[in-house]
Amino acid sequence: MKKSLLAATIASLCLPSFASSAADTTSDDVMVVTANRFEQPITSVLAPFNVVTRQDIDNVQAKTLTEVLSLLPGVQITQNGGRGQSSSIFVRGANSDQVLVLVDGIRMARSVAGNVDFNQIPLTQVERIEFTRGARAAIYGSEAIGGVINIITLTGTDTPSKTKLDLGIGSHNYQEANASGAYKIGDKTVLQLAAGYENDKGYNVHPQPGLNDGDKHGFDSRNASLALHHQFSDQVSGYVATRWYKNHYQYDGSSIYSGHQYVRAETEFNDYSAGLKYAQDSYKSSVIFDYQKQDNLDRIDKTNVINRQDQYHQRNVQWHNQYQLLSTLSVSGGIDWRQEQWNDLTGFAGNKERDNTGYYAIGLWDCSPVSIETSVRLDDNQQYGTHSTYNIAGGWYLNDNIQLRGSYGTAFKAPNLYQLYVKSAWSTGNTNLNPETSKNIDVSLHADYDIGSLAVTAYQMRIDDLINYTGGVPSYENVAGESKIKGVEVEADFDTGIISHQLNFDFKDPRDSKGQQLIRREKFSFKWVGTASYGDLDTAVTYQYHGKRPDFDVELPAYDTWDLALTYWLQPKLALKGRVANLLNEDYETAAGYAMPGRTFYTSINYQF
């Protein structure tokens, strides 16, 4: 994922003696919005930050968000088998529900009942992904302990007209058809459209001899999105948007106690949002309204018995303001309000609902060679009262090419409604749970030269009242004491001839308050993406190594995988694509008992105009 790790310096210099030796921020510097909730150059962000563009996704020919995210530094993915199966993400070893997932700046409704399942988010609707690591609760509130992932689907009024069509097939009777486009309607309006279909017959992801022989667990999805962007005046712009998808997938519920259970699951998601932006001189303001609804229904095959039926609702209002007080000093702040609702339609847990209101303020001071960022937030949760969090970060350019950064921040996470109230054969809620709190520290060194860039980051997280799932008496409980996760991340980006390299190492020690290594958390990983072009042929090779890690009562061995993607341009706008995932047919599991796919093949044709 191409990322500029360092800028030469900040555009507004307030130390004249340094001005002669530091270059200005380049005009083509990537602009990002997730770090501090307003647009800024990526080179001015003090937190570890990555951007994944649509071109990056197309280069590696990823089929799912988990495939894309798995290549990012500090990220570990676990999945109960192939496409469409339940998956979790660990960032820096933090629990999957300690990572805040946003879509266009709004948290996903799925977080009402725990971590987001990335397999359920259509990759065809994604324009870019912004990813920041470390505590960001002082800006975003609950869940932003390990990091924040912002999945961006919207473009804007400055988007040129374009259309993209994809048709593809692959292993396990895989089929896909996708179309997307952005169209200028006059000078001030852009219509954005996307629609897609995907079908995968799958394989037996959880083989249990004598119980589920011959089963296949597949996945199919239909999705669509529409957005209308309009520039009302030089100062005011706005949009309305809606997203929809409906997925079907199968999973295995068989056991020696329940016998053969082949479960057919259905998820339908709807999102409606609208926003306005205002900009005048040194002042900017934006407001967003959003409503999300997700319906889930699981049935046991043949008997048609309902295994699960529930709904998630989320209503969200955000108001953000930014003011440039001086050329070197800006302040911003705003209010978040959201209402979460979980309806257990099976009748066991009933309907549960709560509100949360957050008030936050951010200050940024850029005075080269030094920059400072501070933020503070107060969350008023209907169940848990008020919680305050803060963050302070600083950066110092040692010379033209090297910057030292450091940050300290606090975070918290309120127990989700599922952890509090669920009642099922697999789990029982615990209404006595306390919120998790954490203290995070980062120190990093960033270097940027013509030959490439390098970043080394050391971090430590201390988490109190960590919420864990207990298998003996299936429920959730707070782990007494302080759980500690510490580690070092190394990122490098450089070229050798025609080959571009992006690689990262991740060394960490994730332990609970008893000194035990956290379940499914590895201590070491290495990832590499190499891309090259030979005339009309583009190539992308990815390699991942993941170390051994404990699972419930077993230890999963280390594994490594290779992927190869080729794109041949038949014409400037017409491409033939091919991909081999798990090229060497590695036999491995990321969750005990659930086999990951072996070698799989995909081919597609892409037309852009």
SETI-577551 format. One line per field, with one value per residue (C-alpha): residue number from 0; residue in three letters; x, y, z. Coordinates in steps of 0.5 Angstrom, whole numbers, always signed. Example, Ala and Ser with C-alpha at 12.3 -4.5 7.8 and 13.67 -1.06 7.14 Angstrom:
% residues 2
k <- [0 / 1];
r <- [ALA / SER];
xx <- [+25 / +27];
yy <- [-9 / -2];
zz <- [+16 / +14];
This chain:
% residues 609
k <- [0 / 1 / 2 / 3 / 4 / 5 / 6 / 7 / 8 / 9 / 10 / 11 / 12 / 13 / 14 / 15 / 16 / 17 / 18 / 19 / 20 / 21 / 22 / 23 / 24 / 25 / 26 / 27 / 28 / 29 / 30 / 31 / 32 / 33 / 34 / 35 / 36 / 37 / 38 / 39 / 40 / 41 / 42 / 43 / 44 / 45 / 46 / 47 / 48 / 49 / 50 / 51 / 52 / 53 / 54 / 55 / 56 / 57 / 58 / 59 / 60 / 61 / 62 / 63 / 64 / 65 / 66 / 67 / 68 / 69 / 70 / 71 / 72 / 73 / 74 / 75 / 76 / 77 / 78 / 79 / 80 / 81 / 82 / 83 / 84 / 85 / 86 / 87 / 88 / 89 / 90 / 91 / 92 / 93 / 94 / 95 / 96 / 97 / 98 / 99 / 100 / 101 / 102 / 103 / 104 / 105 / 106 / 107 / 108 / 109 / 110 / 111 / 112 / 113 / 114 / 115 / 116 / 117 / 118 / 119 / 120 / 121 / 122 / 123 / 124 / 125 / 126 / 127 / 128 / 129 / 130 / 131 / 132 / 133 / 134 / 135 / 136 / 137 / 138 / 139 / 140 / 141 / 142 / 143 / 144 / 145 / 146 / 147 / 148 / 149 / 150 / 151 / 152 / 153 / 154 / 155 / 156 / 157 / 158 / 159 / 160 / 161 / 162 / 163 / 164 / 165 / 166 / 167 / 168 / 169 / 170 / 171 / 172 / 173 / 174 / 175 / 176 / 177 / 178 / 179 / 180 / 181 / 182 / 183 / 184 / 185 / 186 / 187 / 188 / 189 / 190 / 191 / 192 / 193 / 194 / 195 / 196 / 197 / 198 / 199 / 200 / 201 / 202 / 203 / 204 / 205 / 206 / 207 / 208 / 209 / 210 / 211 / 212 / 213 / 214 / 215 / 216 / 217 / 218 / 219 / 220 / 221 / 222 / 223 / 224 / 225 / 226 / 227 / 228 / 229 / 230 / 231 / 232 / 233 / 234 / 235 / 236 / 237 / 238 / 239 / 240 / 241 / 242 / 243 / 244 / 245 / 246 / 247 / 248 / 249 / 250 / 251 / 252 / 253 / 254 / 255 / 256 / 257 / 258 / 259 / 260 / 261 / 262 / 263 / 264 / 265 / 266 / 267 / 268 / 269 / 270 / 271 / 272 / 273 / 274 / 275 / 276 / 277 / 278 / 279 / 280 / 281 / 282 / 283 / 284 / 285 / 286 / 287 / 288 / 289 / 290 / 291 / 292 / 293 / 294 / 295 / 296 / 297 / 298 / 299 / 300 / 301 / 302 / 303 / 304 / 305 / 306 / 307 / 308 / 309 / 310 / 311 / 312 / 313 / 314 / 315 / 316 / 317 / 318 / 319 / 320 / 321 / 322 / 323 / 324 / 325 / 326 / 327 / 328 / 329 / 330 / 331 / 332 / 333 / 334 / 335 / 336 / 337 / 338 / 339 / 340 / 341 / 342 / 343 / 344 / 345 / 346 / 347 / 348 / 349 / 350 / 351 / 352 / 353 / 354 / 355 / 356 / 357 / 358 / 359 / 360 / 361 / 362 / 363 / 364 / 365 / 366 / 367 / 368 / 369 / 370 / 371 / 372 / 373 / 374 / 375 / 376 / 377 / 378 / 379 / 380 / 381 / 382 / 383 / 384 / 385 / 386 / 387 / 388 / 389 / 390 / 391 / 392 / 393 / 394 / 395 / 396 / 397 / 398 / 399 / 400 / 401 / 402 / 403 / 404 / 405 / 406 / 407 / 408 / 409 / 410 / 411 / 412 / 413 / 414 / 415 / 416 / 417 / 418 / 419 / 420 / 421 / 422 / 423 / 424 / 425 / 426 / 427 / 428 / 429 / 430 / 431 / 432 / 433 / 434 / 435 / 436 / 437 / 438 / 439 / 440 / 441 / 442 / 443 / 444 / 445 / 446 / 447 / 448 / 449 / 450 / 451 / 452 / 453 / 454 / 455 / 456 / 457 / 458 / 459 / 460 / 461 / 462 / 463 / 464 / 465 / 466 / 467 / 468 / 469 / 470 / 471 / 472 / 473 / 474 / 475 / 476 / 477 / 478 / 479 / 480 / 481 / 482 / 483 / 484 / 485 / 486 / 487 / 488 / 489 / 490 / 491 / 492 / 493 / 494 / 495 / 496 / 497 / 498 / 499 / 500 / 501 / 502 / 503 / 504 / 505 / 506 / 507 / 508 / 509 / 510 / 511 / 512 / 513 / 514 / 515 / 516 / 517 / 518 / 519 / 520 / 521 / 522 / 523 / 524 / 525 / 526 / 527 / 528 / 529 / 530 / 531 / 532 / 533 / 534 / 535 / 536 / 537 / 538 / 539 / 540 / 541 / 542 / 543 / 544 / 545 / 546 / 547 / 548 / 549 / 550 / 551 / 552 / 553 / 554 / 555 / 556 / 557 / 558 / 559 / 560 / 561 / 562 / 563 / 564 / 565 / 566 / 567 / 568 / 569 / 570 / 571 / 572 / 573 / 574 / 575 / 576 / 577 / 578 / 579 / 580 / 581 / 582 / 583 / 584 / 585 / 586 / 587 / 588 / 589 / 590 / 591 / 592 / 593 / 594 / 595 / 596 / 597 / 598 / 599 / 600 / 601 / 602 / 603 / 604 / 605 / 606 / 607 / 608];
r <- [MET / LYS / LYS / SER / LEU / LEU / ALA / ALA / THR / ILE / ALA / SER / LEU / CYS / LEU / PRO / SER / PHE / ALA / SER / SER / ALA / ALA / ASP / THR / THR / SER / ASP / ASP / VAL / MET / VAL / VAL / THR / ALA / ASN / ARG / PHE / GLU / GLN / PRO / ILE / THR / SER / VAL / LEU / ALA / PRO / PHE / ASN / VAL / VAL / THR / ARG / GLN / ASP / ILE / ASP / ASN / VAL / GLN / ALA / LYS / THR / LEU / THR / GLU / VAL / LEU / SER / LEU / LEU / PRO / GLY / VAL / GLN / ILE / THR / GLN / ASN / GLY / GLY / ARG / GLY / GLN / SER / SER / SER / ILE / PHE / VAL / ARG / GLY / ALA / ASN / SER / ASP / GLN / VAL / LEU / VAL / LEU / VAL / ASP / GLY / ILE / ARG / MET / ALA / ARG / SER / VAL / ALA / GLY / ASN / VAL / ASP / PHE / ASN / GLN / ILE / PRO / LEU / THR / GLN / VAL / GLU / ARG / ILE / GLU / PHE / THR / ARG / GLY / ALA / ARG / ALA / ALA / ILE / TYR / GLY / SER / GLU / ALA / ILE / GLY / GLY / VAL / ILE / ASN / ILE / ILE / THR / LEU / THR / GLY / THR / ASP / THR / PRO / SER / LYS / THR / LYS / LEU / ASP / LEU / GLY / ILE / GLY / SER / HIS / ASN / TYR / GLN / GLU / ALA / ASN / ALA / SER / GLY / ALA / TYR / LYS / ILE / GLY / ASP / LYS / THR / VAL / LEU / GLN / LEU / ALA / ALA / GLY / TYR / GLU / ASN / ASP / LYS / GLY / TYR / ASN / VAL / HIS / PRO / GLN / PRO / GLY / LEU / ASN / ASP / GLY / ASP / LYS / HIS / GLY / PHE / ASP / SER / ARG / ASN / ALA / SER / LEU / ALA / LEU / HIS / HIS / GLN / PHE / SER / ASP / GLN / VAL / SER / GLY / TYR / VAL / ALA / THR / ARG / TRP / TYR / LYS / ASN / HIS / TYR / GLN / TYR / ASP / GLY / SER / SER / ILE / TYR / SER / GLY / HIS / GLN / TYR / VAL / ARG / ALA / GLU / THR / GLU / PHE / ASN / ASP / TYR / SER / ALA / GLY / LEU / LYS / TYR / ALA / GLN / ASP / SER / TYR / LYS / SER / SER / VAL / ILE / PHE / ASP / TYR / GLN / LYS / GLN / ASP / ASN / LEU / ASP / ARG / ILE / ASP / LYS / THR / ASN / VAL / ILE / ASN / ARG / GLN / ASP / GLN / TYR / HIS / GLN / ARG / ASN / VAL / GLN / TRP / HIS / ASN / GLN / TYR / GLN / LEU / LEU / SER / THR / LEU / SER / VAL / SER / GLY / GLY / ILE / ASP / TRP / ARG / GLN / GLU / GLN / TRP / ASN / ASP / LEU / THR / GLY / PHE / ALA / GLY / ASN / LYS / GLU / ARG / ASP / ASN / THR / GLY / TYR / TYR / ALA / ILE / GLY / LEU / TRP / ASP / CYS / SER / PRO / VAL / SER / ILE / GLU / THR / SER / VAL / ARG / LEU / ASP / ASP / ASN / GLN / GLN / TYR / GLY / THR / HIS / SER / THR / TYR / ASN / ILE / ALA / GLY / GLY / TRP / TYR / LEU / ASN / ASP / ASN / ILE / GLN / LEU / ARG / GLY / SER / TYR / GLY / THR / ALA / PHE / LYS / ALA / PRO / ASN / LEU / TYR / GLN / LEU / TYR / VAL / LYS / SER / ALA / TRP / SER / THR / GLY / ASN / THR / ASN / LEU / ASN / PRO / GLU / THR / SER / LYS / ASN / ILE / ASP / VAL / SER / LEU / HIS / ALA / ASP / TYR / ASP / ILE / GLY / SER / LEU / ALA / VAL / THR / ALA / TYR / GLN / MET / ARG / ILE / ASP / ASP / LEU / ILE / ASN / TYR / THR / GLY / GLY / VAL / PRO / SER / TYR / GLU / ASN / VAL / ALA / GLY / GLU / SER / LYS / ILE / LYS / GLY / VAL / GLU / VAL / GLU / ALA / ASP / PHE / ASP / THR / GLY / ILE / ILE / SER / HIS / GLN / LEU / ASN / PHE / ASP / PHE / LYS / ASP / PRO / ARG / ASP / SER / LYS / GLY / GLN / GLN / LEU / ILE / ARG / ARG / GLU / LYS / PHE / SER / PHE / LYS / TRP / VAL / GLY / THR / ALA / SER / TYR / GLY / ASP / LEU / ASP / THR / ALA / VAL / THR / TYR / GLN / TYR / HIS / GLY / LYS / ARG / PRO / ASP / PHE / ASP / VAL / GLU / LEU / PRO / ALA / TYR / ASP / THR / TRP / ASP / LEU / ALA / LEU / THR / TYR / TRP / LEU / GLN / PRO / LYS / LEU / ALA / LEU / LYS / GLY / ARG / VAL / ALA / ASN / LEU / LEU / ASN / GLU / ASP / TYR / GLU / THR / ALA / ALA / GLY / TYR / ALA / MET / PRO / GLY / ARG / THR / PHE / TYR / THR / SER / ILE / ASN / TYR / GLN / PHE];
xx <- [+0 / +4 / +5 / +9 / +12 / +15 / +14 / +20 / +17 / +11 / +8 / +8 / +15 / +16 / +23 / +27 / +33 / +30 / +27 / +33 / +34 / +27 / +23 / +16 / +10 / +9 / +3 / +2 / +2 / -4 / -9 / -13 / -19 / -18 / -13 / -16 / -23 / -21 / -17 / -10 / -3 / -1 / +6 / +3 / +0 / +4 / +0 / +3 / -2 / -3 / -7 / -10 / -12 / -17 / -11 / -7 / -14 / -14 / -6 / -7 / -13 / -16 / -23 / -25 / -23 / -20 / -15 / -13 / -13 / -8 / -2 / -2 / +3 / +1 / -6 / -7 / -13 / -17 / -22 / -27 / -25 / -26 / -30 / -36 / -34 / -34 / -27 / -24 / -18 / -13 / -9 / -3 / -5 / -11 / -18 / -22 / -27 / -22 / -21 / -26 / -29 / -32 / -35 / -34 / -33 / -39 / -38 / -41 / -48 / -45 / -41 / -47 / -46 / -39 / -33 / -35 / -35 / -31 / -33 / -40 / -37 / -37 / -30 / -33 / -36 / -29 / -26 / -20 / -18 / -15 / -12 / -8 / -5 / -5 / -10 / -15 / -21 / -20 / -22 / -27 / -29 / -30 / -27 / -21 / -16 / -12 / -13 / -18 / -20 / -24 / -27 / -29 / -34 / -36 / -32 / -34 / -36 / -29 / -29 / -29 / -34 / -32 / -35 / -32 / -34 / -31 / -33 / -30 / -30 / -25 / -24 / -30 / -35 / -33 / -37 / -37 / -40 / -39 / -40 / -39 / -39 / -39 / -42 / -42 / -49 / -47 / -41 / -44 / -47 / -44 / -48 / -44 / -47 / -44 / -47 / -44 / -46 / -41 / -42 / -37 / -40 / -34 / -32 / -32 / -29 / -30 / -29 / -32 / -31 / -38 / -42 / -41 / -38 / -39 / -41 / -39 / -40 / -41 / -42 / -46 / -47 / -51 / -50 / -51 / -50 / -52 / -49 / -51 / -46 / -47 / -44 / -49 / -44 / -37 / -38 / -43 / -43 / -47 / -49 / -54 / -52 / -55 / -52 / -55 / -52 / -55 / -51 / -52 / -47 / -47 / -43 / -42 / -46 / -44 / -42 / -42 / -48 / -52 / -51 / -50 / -52 / -52 / -53 / -56 / -55 / -57 / -55 / -59 / -56 / -58 / -55 / -58 / -54 / -53 / -48 / -47 / -40 / -39 / -32 / -31 / -24 / -21 / -27 / -30 / -36 / -39 / -45 / -47 / -54 / -54 / -58 / -56 / -60 / -58 / -62 / -59 / -63 / -60 / -63 / -61 / -62 / -68 / -71 / -72 / -71 / -69 / -62 / -61 / -65 / -64 / -63 / -58 / -60 / -56 / -57 / -52 / -51 / -44 / -42 / -35 / -32 / -25 / -22 / -15 / -13 / -6 / -2 / +2 / -4 / -11 / -17 / -22 / -28 / -35 / -40 / -42 / -49 / -51 / -56 / -55 / -60 / -60 / -67 / -66 / -72 / -72 / -74 / -69 / -65 / -71 / -70 / -64 / -62 / -57 / -55 / -48 / -46 / -39 / -35 / -28 / -23 / -17 / -11 / -5 / +1 / +6 / +12 / +18 / +22 / +17 / +10 / +5 / -2 / -7 / -14 / -19 / -26 / -32 / -36 / -43 / -46 / -53 / -50 / -43 / -44 / -38 / -31 / -26 / -20 / -14 / -8 / -2 / +3 / +10 / +14 / +21 / +25 / +32 / +34 / +31 / +30 / +29 / +23 / +22 / +15 / +12 / +5 / +1 / -6 / -12 / -18 / -24 / -29 / -36 / -38 / -42 / -50 / -48 / -43 / -48 / -55 / -54 / -57 / -56 / -53 / -46 / -46 / -49 / -49 / -46 / -49 / -44 / -38 / -34 / -31 / -24 / -19 / -12 / -6 / -2 / +5 / +8 / +16 / +18 / +23 / +21 / +26 / +25 / +30 / +30 / +32 / +26 / +23 / +23 / +19 / +21 / +16 / +16 / +9 / +6 / -1 / -3 / -11 / -15 / -21 / -20 / -26 / -25 / -30 / -30 / -31 / -32 / -38 / -40 / -40 / -36 / -32 / -27 / -20 / -17 / -11 / -7 / -6 / +0 / +2 / +8 / +12 / +16 / +14 / +18 / +16 / +20 / +18 / +23 / +25 / +30 / +30 / +23 / +21 / +17 / +17 / +13 / +15 / +13 / +16 / +12 / +15 / +10 / +9 / +1 / +0 / -6 / -5 / -3 / +3 / -1 / +0 / -7 / -11 / -10 / -5 / +2 / +9 / +12 / +10 / +13 / +9 / +12 / +8 / +12 / +10 / +13 / +11 / +13 / +10 / +3 / +4 / +3 / +5 / +4 / +7 / +5 / +8 / +6 / +9 / +5 / +8 / +5 / +0 / -4 / -12 / -17 / -13 / -8 / -2 / -3 / +3 / +7 / +5 / +7 / +3 / +5 / +0 / +1 / -3 / -2 / -6 / -5 / -7 / -10 / -12 / -11 / -18 / -19 / -15 / -15 / -13 / -11 / -9 / -7 / -8 / -4 / +1 / +4 / -2 / +0 / -4 / -6 / -11 / -12 / -17 / -17 / -21 / -22 / -18 / -17 / -17 / -12 / -9 / -15 / -15 / -19 / -19 / -23 / -24 / -24 / -26 / -26 / -28];
yy <- [+0 / +6 / +11 / +17 / +16 / +23 / +30 / +35 / +40 / +44 / +49 / +55 / +56 / +60 / +59 / +63 / +59 / +53 / +55 / +55 / +47 / +44 / +44 / +46 / +40 / +38 / +40 / +33 / +31 / +26 / +29 / +25 / +26 / +20 / +22 / +29 / +29 / +34 / +34 / +35 / +33 / +26 / +28 / +33 / +27 / +25 / +18 / +12 / +12 / +8 / +10 / +4 / +7 / +4 / +3 / -1 / -6 / -7 / -8 / -14 / -16 / -17 / -20 / -18 / -13 / -18 / -19 / -12 / -10 / -17 / -13 / -7 / -6 / -9 / -12 / -20 / -23 / -29 / -33 / -39 / -41 / -38 / -33 / -30 / -34 / -30 / -26 / -22 / -17 / -15 / -9 / -9 / -15 / -11 / -15 / -14 / -10 / -5 / -3 / +3 / +1 / +7 / +8 / +15 / +17 / +14 / +7 / +1 / -1 / -8 / -5 / -5 / -12 / -13 / -13 / -12 / -17 / -15 / -20 / -17 / -10 / -11 / -9 / -6 / +0 / +2 / +8 / +8 / +6 / +10 / +7 / +10 / +6 / +7 / +11 / +15 / +15 / +23 / +24 / +18 / +16 / +8 / +3 / +7 / +3 / -1 / +4 / +7 / +4 / +9 / +5 / +11 / +10 / +17 / +21 / +29 / +34 / +35 / +27 / +27 / +22 / +15 / +8 / +1 / -6 / -12 / -20 / -25 / -33 / -37 / -43 / -46 / -44 / -37 / -31 / -24 / -18 / -11 / -4 / +3 / +10 / +17 / +22 / +30 / +33 / +40 / +44 / +43 / +36 / +29 / +22 / +16 / +9 / +2 / -5 / -12 / -19 / -25 / -32 / -37 / -45 / -45 / -52 / -55 / -50 / -54 / -62 / -66 / -74 / -77 / -71 / -66 / -70 / -67 / -61 / -54 / -47 / -42 / -35 / -30 / -22 / -17 / -10 / -3 / +4 / +11 / +18 / +25 / +31 / +38 / +45 / +50 / +55 / +57 / +56 / +50 / +43 / +37 / +30 / +25 / +17 / +10 / +4 / -3 / -10 / -17 / -23 / -31 / -35 / -42 / -45 / -51 / -52 / -59 / -62 / -69 / -66 / -63 / -67 / -65 / -57 / -54 / -47 / -42 / -35 / -28 / -21 / -15 / -8 / -1 / +6 / +13 / +19 / +26 / +32 / +39 / +43 / +50 / +54 / +61 / +64 / +61 / +57 / +50 / +46 / +40 / +36 / +29 / +25 / +18 / +12 / +4 / -2 / -9 / -15 / -22 / -29 / -36 / -42 / -50 / -53 / -58 / -57 / -49 / -48 / -41 / -41 / -33 / -27 / -20 / -13 / -8 / +0 / +6 / +13 / +18 / +26 / +29 / +36 / +38 / +45 / +48 / +55 / +57 / +62 / +63 / +60 / +56 / +54 / +51 / +49 / +44 / +41 / +38 / +34 / +26 / +23 / +16 / +12 / +4 / -1 / -9 / -13 / -20 / -23 / -30 / -27 / -29 / -22 / -17 / -10 / -6 / +1 / +6 / +13 / +16 / +24 / +26 / +33 / +34 / +39 / +38 / +43 / +43 / +47 / +47 / +51 / +47 / +44 / +42 / +40 / +39 / +36 / +35 / +33 / +32 / +28 / +27 / +22 / +21 / +14 / +13 / +6 / +8 / +16 / +20 / +18 / +23 / +21 / +25 / +25 / +29 / +28 / +32 / +31 / +34 / +34 / +33 / +35 / +35 / +28 / +25 / +26 / +24 / +23 / +21 / +21 / +19 / +18 / +15 / +11 / +7 / +2 / +1 / -6 / -7 / -9 / -16 / -17 / -15 / -18 / -24 / -31 / -37 / -44 / -41 / -35 / -31 / -24 / -20 / -14 / -13 / -11 / -5 / -1 / -2 / +3 / +4 / +8 / +8 / +11 / +11 / +13 / +13 / +15 / +17 / +18 / +20 / +20 / +19 / +12 / +10 / +11 / +8 / +8 / +5 / +5 / +2 / +2 / +0 / -1 / -2 / -4 / -5 / -9 / -13 / -16 / -23 / -29 / -35 / -42 / -46 / -42 / -39 / -31 / -25 / -22 / -17 / -19 / -17 / -13 / -10 / -13 / -11 / -11 / -8 / -8 / -5 / -4 / -3 / +0 / +1 / +3 / +3 / +1 / -3 / -2 / -3 / -7 / -3 / -6 / -4 / -9 / -9 / -13 / -13 / -16 / -16 / -19 / -19 / -21 / -21 / -19 / -26 / -26 / -31 / -30 / -27 / -32 / -32 / -27 / -28 / -25 / -24 / -23 / -20 / -18 / -16 / -13 / -12 / -9 / -8 / -6 / -9 / -6 / -8 / -13 / -11 / -16 / -16 / -21 / -21 / -25 / -26 / -30 / -31 / -34 / -39 / -37 / -40 / -42 / -45 / -51 / -52 / -48 / -46 / -47 / -41 / -41 / -37 / -35 / -33 / -29 / -27 / -22 / -21 / -15 / -15 / -9 / -11 / -4 / +3 / +2 / -6 / -11 / -18 / -20 / -27 / -28 / -34 / -34 / -39 / -40 / -46 / -49 / -48 / -52 / -47 / -45 / -38 / -41 / -48 / -53 / -48 / -50 / -44 / -44 / -48 / -46 / -42 / -38 / -32 / -29 / -23 / -18 / -10 / -4 / +3 / +9];
zz <- [+0 / -2 / +3 / +4 / +11 / +12 / +9 / +9 / +13 / +15 / +10 / +15 / +18 / +24 / +25 / +20 / +21 / +20 / +13 / +9 / +10 / +10 / +4 / +4 / +4 / -4 / -8 / -9 / -2 / +0 / +4 / +9 / +14 / +19 / +24 / +27 / +23 / +18 / +12 / +13 / +9 / +11 / +12 / +18 / +22 / +28 / +29 / +25 / +19 / +12 / +6 / +1 / -5 / -10 / -15 / -9 / -8 / -16 / -16 / -12 / -14 / -7 / -7 / +1 / +6 / +10 / +5 / +4 / +11 / +13 / +9 / +13 / +19 / +26 / +23 / +24 / +21 / +24 / +20 / +21 / +14 / +7 / +4 / +8 / +14 / +21 / +22 / +27 / +26 / +32 / +31 / +35 / +39 / +42 / +42 / +35 / +39 / +41 / +34 / +32 / +25 / +21 / +14 / +11 / +18 / +22 / +26 / +23 / +27 / +28 / +33 / +37 / +39 / +38 / +33 / +25 / +21 / +15 / +10 / +10 / +7 / -1 / -3 / -10 / -6 / -3 / -6 / -1 / +7 / +12 / +18 / +24 / +30 / +37 / +42 / +38 / +44 / +45 / +38 / +37 / +43 / +45 / +42 / +39 / +43 / +38 / +32 / +27 / +20 / +16 / +10 / +5 / +0 / -2 / -7 / -8 / -13 / -16 / -18 / -26 / -30 / -30 / -31 / -29 / -31 / -28 / -30 / -26 / -25 / -20 / -16 / -12 / -18 / -16 / -20 / -20 / -24 / -21 / -24 / -21 / -24 / -22 / -27 / -28 / -28 / -30 / -27 / -19 / -19 / -19 / -19 / -16 / -17 / -16 / -16 / -15 / -15 / -12 / -11 / -8 / -7 / -2 / +1 / +8 / +13 / +19 / +17 / +22 / +20 / +20 / +22 / +16 / +10 / +4 / +6 / +3 / +6 / +1 / +0 / -4 / -4 / -8 / -6 / -9 / -7 / -9 / -8 / -10 / -9 / -10 / -9 / -7 / -7 / -6 / +1 / +2 / -1 / +1 / -1 / +0 / +0 / +1 / +1 / +1 / +1 / +2 / +4 / +4 / +7 / +10 / +16 / +21 / +27 / +28 / +34 / +38 / +42 / +37 / +31 / +24 / +24 / +17 / +18 / +13 / +15 / +12 / +13 / +10 / +11 / +10 / +11 / +9 / +10 / +9 / +10 / +9 / +9 / +10 / +9 / +9 / +10 / +17 / +19 / +17 / +19 / +17 / +20 / +18 / +19 / +19 / +20 / +19 / +20 / +20 / +20 / +21 / +21 / +21 / +20 / +21 / +14 / +13 / +20 / +18 / +26 / +27 / +30 / +31 / +29 / +31 / +29 / +30 / +29 / +30 / +29 / +29 / +29 / +28 / +28 / +27 / +27 / +25 / +26 / +24 / +29 / +26 / +21 / +26 / +30 / +29 / +34 / +32 / +36 / +36 / +38 / +37 / +39 / +37 / +39 / +39 / +39 / +39 / +38 / +40 / +36 / +38 / +45 / +50 / +51 / +48 / +46 / +49 / +47 / +50 / +48 / +48 / +47 / +46 / +46 / +44 / +42 / +38 / +38 / +33 / +33 / +27 / +28 / +24 / +26 / +32 / +32 / +37 / +37 / +43 / +44 / +50 / +50 / +55 / +53 / +57 / +56 / +58 / +62 / +65 / +66 / +64 / +62 / +60 / +55 / +52 / +48 / +47 / +41 / +39 / +33 / +32 / +25 / +27 / +20 / +13 / +12 / +19 / +24 / +32 / +34 / +41 / +44 / +50 / +50 / +54 / +52 / +54 / +51 / +54 / +54 / +48 / +48 / +46 / +52 / +57 / +55 / +50 / +52 / +48 / +48 / +47 / +51 / +57 / +58 / +64 / +66 / +72 / +66 / +67 / +62 / +59 / +60 / +57 / +57 / +51 / +49 / +42 / +40 / +33 / +28 / +21 / +15 / +8 / +3 / -5 / -5 / +0 / +7 / +13 / +20 / +26 / +32 / +39 / +43 / +49 / +51 / +59 / +59 / +65 / +66 / +60 / +57 / +56 / +53 / +58 / +55 / +61 / +64 / +57 / +59 / +59 / +65 / +66 / +67 / +74 / +74 / +68 / +61 / +57 / +50 / +48 / +41 / +35 / +28 / +22 / +15 / +9 / +2 / -3 / -11 / -14 / -21 / -24 / -17 / -12 / -5 / +1 / +7 / +15 / +21 / +27 / +34 / +40 / +47 / +48 / +55 / +60 / +67 / +69 / +64 / +59 / +52 / +49 / +45 / +38 / +38 / +35 / +37 / +30 / +23 / +16 / +10 / +3 / -3 / -9 / -16 / -22 / -30 / -36 / -42 / -42 / -36 / -29 / -23 / -16 / -11 / -4 / +2 / +9 / +15 / +21 / +28 / +32 / +37 / +42 / +41 / +46 / +49 / +43 / +39 / +32 / +28 / +24 / +17 / +11 / +4 / -3 / -8 / -15 / -19 / -26 / -30 / -38 / -42 / -48 / -49 / -45 / -42 / -43 / -38 / -37 / -30 / -26 / -19 / -16 / -8 / -3 / -9 / -6 / -3 / +5 / +9 / +15 / +20 / +23 / +28 / +31 / +27 / +21 / +15 / +11 / +3 / -1 / -8 / -11 / -18 / -21 / -27 / -29 / -35 / -33 / -37 / -35 / -39];
